[in-house]
Each structure stands twice: as structure tokens, then as C-alpha cells.
Amino acid sequence: MDVLAVKEATQFAKEYVLNNGPLVMELVTYRYGGHSMSDPGTTYRSRDEVQHMRTTNDPITGLKDRIVAAGFSTEDHLKELDKKAKAEVEEAIEWAKNSPEPKLDDLWNHVYVKGTEVPTLRGRDPSEIKTFN
């Protein structure tokens, strides 16, 4: 739930694995909502618990508070950046909604980085799915 701690840990992990081999990382987070649309997330925790986590441990709010406290930016400037980012996302959503559907032939384009393609993509065609009786 701490953006800077995750950054620091992933930098350490990268250096470690490059020099020593595999490493397992556990990143703990808190879901504000349920597991799915049919799970409101309130049957196994209270609304007060969720609100408490949101107001005291939210990673985005926590980072914002640290940026302001360190004097790197102001609250107003960060609000303006947030507003611009939301407008950009809304514009991209509208563009996507108004764009034509891609051709079926393009379905498997840009799936792999050039040079790392595999000869076949298993399961892309219903005739490739094997059933066992």
C-alpha cells in the first residue's frame, strides 16, 4: 500500500535476480470493492473498515501527501494534473467507443514483440481445442 516502498523493493529485486537468480515477492494490497460485481464486499467486512483503509492507507493519497509535504508540488497543482489525466482518459474512452471494430484478421497482430513469436498460438481456433472422452 506504499508506492515508494514498492518502487524500492522492485529495484532491489531486479538487482538481486540479475546477480543471484529467482526471488519471490509478496505485494500486499487492499481491495476497496468486492471480488466481482455480484460481491459488494460488505458481507465479510464493514463499510467503516473500508472507509478507514481508504482514508488512512490509500497508496495514491499517501504518495500525494508525501509529495506535498516534501515541497515537490502543491495540492492545487496535483489536483490540476489529476483533472487533466481524467480528461485524457475520458477522451481515450470516447475515441475507443467511436472507433470501428478491428478486423478479425488483426486479432493476433501485435501480441508478441517482433522476433519472439511462436510458430502457432494454441487454442485460437475452436478446431484446435482437444476434448477427451
C-alpha positions in Angstrom: 0.0 0.0 0.0 3.1 2.2 -0.2 4.1 3.3 -3.7 7.7 4.2 -2.8 8.2 1.0 -0.8 7.1 -1.0 -3.9 9.5 1.0 -6.1 12.4 0.4 -3.7 11.6 -3.3 -3.4 11.3 -3.8 -7.1 14.6 -2.1 -7.7 16.2 -4.3 -5.1 14.6 -7.4 -6.6 15.8 -6.6 -10.1 19.4 -6.3 -9.0 19.1 -9.4 -6.8 17.7 -11.6 -9.6 20.2 -10.4 -12.1 23.1 -11.4 -9.8 21.6 -14.3 -7.8 18.7 -15.9 -9.6 14.9 -16.1 -8.8 13.2 -14.3 -6.0 9.6 -14.3 -4.8 8.0 -11.0 -3.9 4.7 -10.7 -2.0 2.9 -7.4 -2.5 0.0 -6.8 -0.1 -2.9 -4.6 -1.1 -6.4 -3.9 0.0 -9.5 -4.1 -2.3 -12.0 -1.4 -1.6 -14.6 -3.3 -3.5 -15.7 -6.9 -3.6 -14.2 -9.7 -5.7 -16.8 -9.2 -8.5 -20.0 -7.3 -9.5 -22.0 -9.8 -7.5 -19.9 -9.4 -4.4 -20.3 -6.0 -2.7 -17.5 -6.8 -0.3 -19.6 -5.8 2.7 -20.7 -9.3 4.0 -17.2 -10.0 5.4 -16.1 -6.5 6.3 -17.8 -3.4 7.4 -18.2 -0.2 5.5 -16.3 1.5 8.3 -13.3 -0.8 7.8 -13.2 0.0 4.1 -13.6 3.7 4.7 -10.9 3.6 7.4 -8.5 1.9 4.9 -9.3 4.4 2.2 -8.7 7.4 4.4 -5.6 6.2 6.2 -3.8 3.7 3.9 -4.7 4.7 0.3 -1.4 4.4 -1.7 -2.3 7.3 -4.1 -3.4 9.7 -1.3 -0.4 8.7 0.7 2.0 9.4 -2.1 0.3 12.7 -2.8 0.6 13.7 0.8 4.3 12.9 0.8 4.9 14.9 -2.4 3.2 17.9 -0.9 4.9 17.6 2.5 8.3 17.4 0.8 7.5 20.5 -1.2 7.8 18.9 -4.6 4.4 20.1 -5.6 1.3 21.8 -4.3 -2.1 20.4 -3.6 -3.6 22.6 -6.3 -1.1 21.6 -8.9 -1.7 17.9 -8.2 -5.4 18.4 -8.5 -4.9 20.1 -11.8 -2.8 17.1 -13.0 -5.4 14.7 -11.8 -8.1 16.7 -13.7 -6.0 16.6 -16.9 -5.4 12.9 -16.5 -9.1 12.2 -16.1 -9.9 14.3 -19.1 -7.3 12.4 -21.2 -8.8 9.0 -20.1 -12.3 10.2 -20.9 -11.1 11.4 -24.4 -9.5 8.0 -25.0 -12.6 6.2 -23.9 -14.7 8.2 -26.3 -12.2 7.6 -29.1 -12.3 3.9 -28.5 -16.1 3.8 -28.3 -16.4 5.6 -31.6 -13.7 3.6 -33.4 -14.7 0.8 -35.8 -14.3 -2.7 -34.6 -10.9 -4.2 -35.6 -10.9 -6.7 -38.4 -10.8 -10.4 -37.3 -7.6 -10.8 -39.3 -5.9 -8.4 -36.8 -6.8 -10.4 -33.8 -3.3 -12.0 -33.4 -1.3 -9.0 -34.5 0.9 -7.2 -32.0 0.6 -10.0 -29.5 4.4 -10.7 -29.3 7.4 -8.5 -29.6 8.9 -8.9 -33.1 11.3 -11.8 -33.1 9.7 -13.6 -30.1 6.7 -15.1 -31.9 5.9 -18.7 -31.5 5.0 -20.8 -34.6 1.4 -21.4 -33.5 -0.9 -19.9 -30.9 -2.7 -22.8 -29.3 -6.4 -22.5 -28.8 -7.0 -19.6 -31.1 -9.3 -21.7 -33.3 -12.1 -23.9 -31.9 -10.9 -26.8 -34.1 -7.6 -26.8 -32.2 -9.3 -27.5 -28.8 -9.0 -31.1 -28.0 -11.6 -32.8 -25.9 -11.1 -36.1 -24.0 -13.9 -38.6 -23.7 
